[in-house]
Amino acid sequence: MSAVTTLAGMGDRAVLAADPLLRGDIDLGIVGIVVLKVVVAFALLLVSVMLMIWFERKLVADMHNRIGPAVAGPFGILQTLADGIKLFFKEDLIPDRSDRAVFKLAPYLSLVPAFLVFAIVPIGGDFSGDGTVTWFGERTYLQVADPPVGVLFFLALSSIAVYGVMLAGWSSGSKYPLLGSVRASAQMISYEAALGLAIATVFLTSGSLSTHDIVATQVEGNWNVLATGVVPFLVFLVAGTAELNRPPFDLVEAEQELVGGFHTEYSSLRFALFFLAEFMNVITMSAIAVTLFLGGPSGPILTDTLGWVWPILWFSVKVFAFLFGFVWLRATLPRFRYDQLMDLGWKVLIPLSLGWFLLIAAMRVADAEGWPVAPVVVVGLAGMTLGAVLLSGAVAKARAERLADLDATEGVDA
Amino acid sequence: MDAAVFIVSAVVVLTGAAGVLVARNPVHAALFLVQTLFGVAVLFVLQDATFLAAVQVIVYAGAVVILFLFVIMLLGVDRAEDLGIEPIAGQRSVAAIVGASMLGLLLTVLLVGVDGPTGARGANAALGGAEDNTRRLGEALFTDHVFAVELTALLLTVAVVGAVVLARRVRGPLQPMPVVTVASATGSDDASATGSDEATATGDDPAAEADDEGEAG
């Protein structure tokens, strides 16, 4: 009982208290609801990963004019389950030259962040009101947790996910995985900067870091994708795709160059964990994109009975659109070359998102000071254009000099 | 509850710190450092400093230690080093003295200090509680301390530009003949051991040295 009373004493702690469920006294029923939410989020994620893998294979097959998985279950929908069982019973190999402890740790460092990110995504709730649902007589948010630093939690976990990939490659004690992991971590760190800057514009328009508040500012179609002027959304999509190591940015596991990339030496259940984490990240990234830019679960509630189903439906539809897009990209686009990837990240996306962030900030200042908006936007865009011209000039000059230098060296060698 | 969280995260922090010292493999040491940083982040949350906790993980675990690992992996020093030899003479005794005096200082503050410095939720309460933590921190940084923030930004920019200048390949009239570069590159490897002829021949050529640096960077 003493544990429960101390918990009750923590009820007014701001870390917990954003959710009305956790305000005031906390009894066992509330603990039960929290546990239920955790279990539901966990199961939902696992099942949707299973369906996502099936969906991706089926859709890519359609786009290739093939049939795809068709044996296990109706339309082959149980194929992932069959694959999972197969992986479970395969021999678990640990390479002789591997660093055993790190080799075993790495898959979990990939998987755990992928699970945890989903905890901050609001998947339902009536956002025309205060975004709560009533369960068992208690009002609560339909998300596992709403920390005040919300989206920073997502960024922190995505930087932890780099460790899984990096250590998997290093600990395998083999060169292709090492090359794959160095590529992967360079790519993920580079694109994290652009991702963060794109998200920062959302903070400017929403005025909060909490995912619940960000959704609450986007009700009635006032979506951030328009409020931030589309560009951060596009940057987020590109950087997010790169962060996921999805095609066309899947250099990490470029089969033609690296065998299988960082998980070449993994087999059996450990490989399954990487596979799971990868697809789970696709789903959580889509969910975060929907939350940040497309209003999350907000949408019209069409019936009074079972009204709480509608937001969940809108959320699922939006996430599904993203998942379709990711599969479509994979079926359509060829892989980037490594230098093109780095050029795109550092010379295009980061300057662009930084410039756009400053523009949005200038508009906010103009709004607060009562200046006319149009001149501010024009001056801001002119400044960005000037910066872009200078940057591309500098890049072109450096490239020309490098090429000239290369020619000169080759001439001497010959 | 607070005490339980504190004890668990303190154990995590301390075992991580001990691991950094004890681990023979640099990669393992870096991982123990991550463990310590995580424990500290949990302690920040416990003090209602949620923003600091997030930044701790993003910046230190997500960027700084990753760069450590990068360097360790790329330089290939990820095998256990022979710890019998002191790289710098007298380093260990000096480190022991400095460590002991830091511990003494800490204990003095803890035992003699007027207000115990532990459990300082008050420090954040003054900023208006955790719900407002990020906002208040931002306001404090960009109003009262804006000069320091700008100065830090400038310092970082100087550091980046400096790194690029140092690592950049020298070109133009200063560029040595490529043949010389190759000779100095092979020579400098065993220069410390034998002081071979090529190394002494090209060692006083600053351009060749700069070129070496450029390739290493």
Interface residues (C-beta under 8 A of the other chain):
Chain A: A3 T6 L7 G9 M10 R13 A14 V15 A17 A18 D99 A101 V102 P147 P148 V149 L152 F153 L155 A156 S159 I160 V162 Y163 M166 L167 W170 L178 V182 S185 A186 I189 E192 L209 E401 D405 T409 V412 D413
Chain B: M1 N25 V27 H28 L31 V34 V45 D48 T50 F51 A53 A54 V55 V57 I58 A61 G62 A63 I66 L69 F70 M73 L74 D78 G129 A130 E131 N133 T134 R169 R171 M177 P178 V179
